[in-house]
Amino acid sequence: MESFFAVLKKELLYRIPTYRMKKSEVETIIFRYVFTYYNKVRIHTSNPDGLPPVAYRNSQLEEADVA
């Protein structure tokens, strides 16, 4: 979890002026980042192919269906 929050801060929060925004605006930005970019687009080095989590999970499910 610490690694995730470090990435979240580095890639998103330090790049926008959160101190000028309402809490609900920041929550929306974080939600969109996590569910659109982090899970579906961003390359992850923790899995063998470097796939985003959603694509990796789908590939694992396809392999399980074949077997």
Secondary structure, DSSP 8 states (H G I E B T S, - for coil): -HHHHHHHHHHTGGGS-GGGS-HHHHHHHHHHIIIIIITTTS--TTSTT---HHHHHHHHHHHHHH-
